[in-house]
Amino acid sequence: MASHQLFWIASRSFGTIAMILLGVSVAVGLAMSGRMAGRPATRAKLRRFHEAATLVTLGLIAAHAGLLLLDSYLRPGLAGITIPFVLGYRSLFTGIGIIAGWLAVVIGASFYVRKRIGTRTWRKLHRFAIVTYALALLHVLGAGTDASSPWMLATLTGLTAPIVFAGSYRLLGAQAGRAPFPA
């Protein structure tokens, strides 16, 4: 019986780790954009961590979805893991998760084409990172098998609190006349 659930369990594990790393990456990104990062050496280390965390998160998202292709119970098919609202399992929330995944890909990849699209466009696009996190959070809460478990709720709360704090700090700083994104 457990072997039949192997891919489902592995997918859940990759999804959970992806959510944690996404939350950390978004919080770090907001802290950097809100100028909470401190000295230049600290900012440089955080920038490298943010980039690495984002790339690993993208790989984990791909693994989360890809492993479901091997699940003998769900059988989502390629369309079910790539096209929003196609999968019959908790369709609304899996669709929201797929949208979050594609947004993460676009935002993450935009860093590597920043010179082509321009820094201004890249910064505008990057503002959707918090939307990506919010959609991923909805996905976990609505489609996640562990969504109502105390450990998952504590994890999500612990991830969301610094994002709310850093996002609020950034917005308040922007309203106080500071540049919304540092150069």
C-alpha positions as CSV (number, residue, x, y, z in Angstrom):
1,M,0.0,0.0,0.0
2,A,2.7,2.5,0.9
3,S,4.5,1.9,-2.4
4,H,1.4,3.0,-4.2
5,Q,1.7,6.3,-2.4
6,L,5.4,6.8,-2.9
7,F,5.1,9.4,-5.7
8,W,2.3,11.3,-3.9
9,I,4.3,11.4,-0.7
10,A,7.4,12.5,-2.6
11,S,5.5,15.2,-4.4
12,R,4.1,16.5,-1.1
13,S,7.6,16.6,0.3
14,F,9.0,18.6,-2.6
15,G,6.0,20.9,-2.5
16,T,6.4,21.6,1.2
17,I,10.1,22.3,0.8
18,A,9.4,24.5,-2.3
19,M,6.8,26.5,-0.3
20,I,9.3,27.0,2.6
21,L,12.1,28.1,0.2
22,L,9.7,30.4,-1.8
23,G,8.6,32.1,1.5
24,V,12.2,32.6,2.5
25,S,13.2,33.9,-0.9
26,V,10.3,36.4,-1.0
27,A,11.0,37.6,2.5
28,V,14.7,38.1,1.7
29,G,13.8,39.9,-1.6
30,L,11.4,42.2,0.3
31,A,14.0,42.9,2.9
32,M,16.6,43.8,0.2
33,S,14.1,46.0,-1.7
34,G,13.1,47.7,1.5
35,R,16.7,48.4,2.4
36,M,16.6,46.3,5.5
37,A,19.7,44.3,4.5
38,G,22.4,46.3,6.1
39,R,26.0,46.7,4.9
40,P,27.0,46.2,1.2
41,A,28.7,42.9,2.0
42,T,25.6,41.6,3.7
43,R,23.4,42.7,0.7
44,A,25.7,41.0,-1.7
45,K,25.5,37.7,0.2
46,L,21.7,38.0,0.5
47,R,21.4,38.7,-3.2
48,R,23.4,35.5,-4.0
49,F,21.3,33.6,-1.5
50,H,18.1,35.0,-3.0
51,E,19.1,34.0,-6.5
52,A,20.1,30.5,-5.4
53,A,17.0,30.0,-3.3
54,T,14.8,31.0,-6.3
55,L,16.6,28.6,-8.6
56,V,16.3,25.7,-6.1
57,T,12.6,26.6,-5.6
58,L,11.9,26.4,-9.3
59,G,13.5,22.9,-9.4
60,L,11.4,21.8,-6.4
61,I,8.3,23.1,-8.0
62,A,9.1,21.1,-11.2
63,A,9.8,18.0,-9.0
64,H,6.5,18.6,-7.1
65,A,4.5,18.6,-10.3
66,G,6.6,16.1,-12.2
67,L,6.3,13.4,-9.5
68,L,2.6,13.6,-9.8
69,L,2.9,12.3,-13.3
70,L,4.0,9.0,-11.8
71,D,1.2,8.8,-9.2
72,S,-1.0,5.8,-10.0
73,Y,-4.0,7.2,-8.2
74,L,-4.1,10.8,-9.3
75,R,-2.9,10.3,-12.9
76,P,-3.0,14.0,-13.8
77,G,-1.3,13.8,-17.2
78,L,0.9,16.6,-18.6
79,A,-2.1,18.9,-19.1
80,G,-3.2,18.4,-15.5
81,I,0.1,19.7,-14.1
82,T,0.8,22.5,-16.6
83,I,-2.6,24.0,-17.5
84,P,-4.6,25.7,-14.7
85,F,-8.0,24.2,-13.7
86,V,-7.7,21.1,-15.9
87,L,-6.9,18.6,-13.1
88,G,-10.1,17.3,-11.4
89,Y,-8.5,17.0,-8.0
90,R,-9.4,20.2,-6.1
91,S,-9.5,22.0,-9.4
92,L,-9.6,25.6,-8.1
93,F,-6.7,25.2,-5.8
94,T,-4.6,23.1,-8.0
95,G,-5.2,25.6,-10.8
96,I,-4.1,28.4,-8.5
97,G,-1.0,26.4,-7.7
98,I,-0.2,26.0,-11.4
99,I,-0.6,29.7,-11.9
100,A,1.8,30.3,-9.0
101,G,4.3,27.9,-10.5
102,W,4.2,29.6,-13.9
103,L,4.5,33.1,-12.2
104,A,7.5,31.8,-10.3
105,V,9.2,30.6,-13.5
106,V,8.5,34.0,-15.3
107,I,9.7,36.1,-12.3
108,G,12.7,33.8,-11.7
109,A,13.8,33.7,-15.3
110,S,13.3,37.5,-15.7
111,F,16.5,38.0,-13.7
112,Y,18.5,36.5,-16.5
113,V,17.0,38.7,-19.2
114,R,17.0,41.8,-17.1
115,K,19.4,43.6,-19.5
116,R,17.1,42.8,-22.5
117,I,13.8,43.8,-20.9
118,G,15.3,46.7,-18.9
119,T,15.7,47.2,-15.2
120,R,12.4,49.1,-14.9
121,T,10.4,46.3,-16.5
122,W,12.2,43.7,-14.4
123,R,11.4,45.6,-11.2
124,K,7.7,46.0,-12.2
125,L,7.6,42.3,-12.9
126,H,9.4,41.4,-9.7
127,R,6.6,43.0,-7.7
128,F,4.5,40.0,-8.6
129,A,6.7,37.8,-6.4
130,I,4.4,38.5,-3.4
131,V,1.4,37.5,-5.6
132,T,3.2,34.3,-6.4
133,Y,3.7,33.6,-2.7
134,A,0.0,34.4,-1.9
135,L,-1.2,32.1,-4.7
136,A,1.1,29.3,-3.5
137,L,-0.2,29.8,0.0
138,L,-3.8,29.5,-1.3
139,H,-2.7,26.3,-3.2
140,V,-1.3,24.8,-0.1
141,L,-4.3,25.7,2.1
142,G,-6.9,24.5,-0.5
143,A,-5.2,21.5,-2.1
144,G,-2.6,20.5,0.4
145,T,-3.1,17.2,2.1
146,D,-1.4,18.5,5.2
147,A,-3.1,22.0,5.1
148,S,-5.0,21.6,8.3
149,S,-2.2,19.9,10.3
150,P,-0.7,22.0,13.2
151,W,2.8,21.7,11.9
152,M,1.8,23.0,8.4
153,L,-0.2,25.9,9.8
154,A,2.7,26.8,12.1
155,T,5.1,26.6,9.1
156,L,2.9,28.8,6.9
157,T,2.4,31.3,9.7
158,G,6.1,31.4,10.3
159,L,6.7,32.0,6.6
160,T,4.0,34.6,6.2
161,A,4.8,36.8,9.2
162,P,8.2,38.0,7.9
163,I,6.8,38.6,4.4
164,V,4.0,40.7,5.9
165,F,6.5,42.6,8.0
166,A,9.0,43.2,5.2
167,G,6.3,44.1,2.8
168,S,4.7,46.6,5.2
169,Y,8.1,48.1,5.9
170,R,8.8,48.4,2.2
171,L,5.4,50.0,1.5
172,L,5.7,52.4,4.4
173,G,9.3,53.3,3.3
174,A,8.0,54.0,-0.2
175,Q,5.2,56.2,1.1
176,A,7.7,58.1,3.2
177,G,9.5,59.2,0.0
178,R,12.2,56.6,-0.2
179,A,12.8,55.0,-3.6
180,P,10.5,52.0,-4.0
181,F,13.5,49.9,-5.2
182,P,17.1,50.6,-4.5
183,A,19.4,51.0,-7.5
